[in-house]
Amino acid sequence: MKTVRIIAAAVVACIGAQLSAQAAPAGPSPAHDPPTGVATCVACHGMQGEGSSASGAPRLAGQNAAYLARALAAFKDGTRASPVMQSIASSLSDAQMHDLAAYFAGLPAPRPPAAQAPAAGLVAAGKQLAQAGAVAAGVPACSSCHGVGSSGAGARFPGLAGQPAAFVVNRLHEFQARAEKKTPEPGSMTAIAARLDEMQIGQAAAYFSTLSEP
């Protein structure tokens, strides 16, 4: 009889533990727990990493993690210029850069609200450029490198969908400035940007700003 009571008590304890586990609220996903340094990032890039239409800070949410880590490494070693980002990246270890990249890559990718919706004609022309390129100018379709829907392709080609227009304009200007200092390699983004005029840059930027991450 004593043995029966012991077994019964063990069964009750086991059931109670299972019910408690089921009732307990789930904790935050480790993949989305903010790592060290997030507070610095969101000060410019938005609380959800959505970017800023006003300042031109790019969207980080939903970007490829390998691309984000590679970009931080480039800021740190000086191969990509930005006084603000170089200062921040210089204090990050490789592990911290990968943690931050993984965190923002795992967030939803909201589109930052624009102060004013771009003109429909501008967006339509940008769509044509993104999907078909500008053959006469020797500009390939953006999607040929940046993926279907311009959502990104690996560590070298970031997602452009949902990026603030100001960021796209500024980034293309950076590539053009680089091309003026040194002859770019054929087929590189620097070489492609050098062939774009200001109207085409504005068109592409307007189009990408209206897209949502797939």
N, C-alpha and C positions, 0 to 999 in steps of 0.2 A: 504493500500500500504506500509505503514511504517513497518507493521508486516511482510509482505512478504520479504522486504529488510533485515530485521533482521534475518529471518530464512535462507535466501539465504547466508548471510554472515557467519552464523554459520556453514552451510553445507560446504562452501568453506574452512573455518578454520579447520574443522574436517578432510576433505580430505587432506589438506596440512600437517596436523600433521601426518596422516597415511603414506603419501609418505615420509616425513622426517624420520620417524621411520624405514621404509623399506630401505632407502638409507644409514642410519647411519651404520657404520661398527660395527660388533659385538665386544664387549669387551672380554677380556680374561675370560676363564671359571674359576669361583671361586675355583672349585675343583683342578685346576692346577696352581693357583697363588702360587708362591714360599712362603712358610711360613718362619718365622724367624728361622735361623739356617741352611738353605739350603746351604749357601755359604761354611760353614764349612764342610758339608757332601761331596759336589762335589769336594772339594780339593783333596780327596783321591778316592772317588767312581765314579768320572767322571761327566761331565756336565749333562749327561742324566741318571745318576745313573747306568751306564752300567758296572761298575767295572773296574778292571785293571789287565790285564794278567801279566804285569811286576811286580807289587807290590803284587798281590794276594788279593787286596781289592775286596770284593764280589759285585756282582750285586745287586742293590736295586730295580731297575726299574721292575715293574710287580710283585714284591713279594706280598704275602698276608699281608694286613695292620695289622691284628691282630698279625701275626708272628713278623713283624718289631717292633711293639710297645712292644711286650713281650721281644724281644731281647734287646731293649734299657733299659727296666726296669731291666733286668737281669744284664746288665753292671752297671747300677746305684747302685743296691744293692749289687754288688760284687759277685753274684752267677755265673757270666760268666766273665772270666778274659781277660783283654786286657788293658794294661796301657793307650793306646791312647783313646780307646772307653770309658773306665771307667771315664777318665778325662772329656770327652765331655758330656757324659750322666749325670754326677753328677750335672751339671748346668741346666739340663732340667726339666721343670715341667711335670706333667702327661699330661696336655693339649698340651704342645709343642711336646712331644713324639708322641702323637696320630696324631697331625697335620702333622708332618714330615712323619710318617708312611703312612698316607692317601695320601700324595703328591707323594711319590715315588711309592706307589702301583698303582697309576693312570697313571704312565708314561709308554710308550712303552718299551719293554724289548730288546734293541739291544744286540747282542753278541759282546763282546769286541774282537778286532782283536788280534790274537795270533802272536807272533814273528815267529813261525814256526808251520805248521800244524802237528798234531800228526800222528804217523805211523798208517796206516790202520789196521794192525793187533792188535795194542794196543786198538784202538777204538772198533774193533769187539769183543775183549775179554771183554772190559768194558760194551758193550751192553748186552752181555750174563749175566754178573754179575748183571747188573741193572734190567734186565727183568726176570731172572730166579734164581738168587742167586748162591751160592756155597754150595750145599747140604752137601757135604763131610765135609766142614768146619763149618757147622751149621750157614751159613750166608743166610738170606732170601733175596728175590729180593728187591732192593731199591724201586721199584715202589709199593710194597705192603704197604708201609707207605707214601711215598712221592708222590703218585698219578700217574695217567696215564700220560705217557710222562715225569714223574718226574717234573711236573709243580707245585708241592706243594699241601698240604692238610691241611688247617686250621692253627691255631696258633702254633701248635707244630711241623709241618713238612714243612720246607721251600722248595721252588722250587729249584731244582738243575740244571735244564736245562739252559744252557748258562752261568753257573758259570765258572770263570777262573779256569784253572786246578790247579794253585798254591794255590788258596783258598781252594779247595776241599782237596788237600793233607794236607795243614796246619791244617784244621779243623779236619780231621780224626786223625792226630797226636795229637791234643789236647784231643780228646776223649781217645786215647790210653794212654796218660800220666795220665789222670784222673783214668783210670782203674788200673794203676800201684800203685796208692796211696790208692785206696779203692775198694773193691770187688763190681763190678757194679750189678745193679738189672738185673735179667734175662729179655732178650728181649729189653733192653734199647739200645740206640745208642752207649753208652759207651761199653756195652757188645759186641755188634756186631763189632764195630771198633777193639776191642781187638783181634778178630779172624782173622782179615785181615792181610796179609803180604804186604810188600812194593810193590811187583809187582801188586797185586790186587788193591792197593790204586792208583797206577799210571794208571792202566787200567780204573778204574771208573772215575778218574779225566779227563782223555783224552776223554772219551766218553761224559761226561756231558758238557765239553767245546765246543763240536761240535754241540750241540743241540740248537734250537731256541725255545723261549717261545711260546707255542701254542696260 
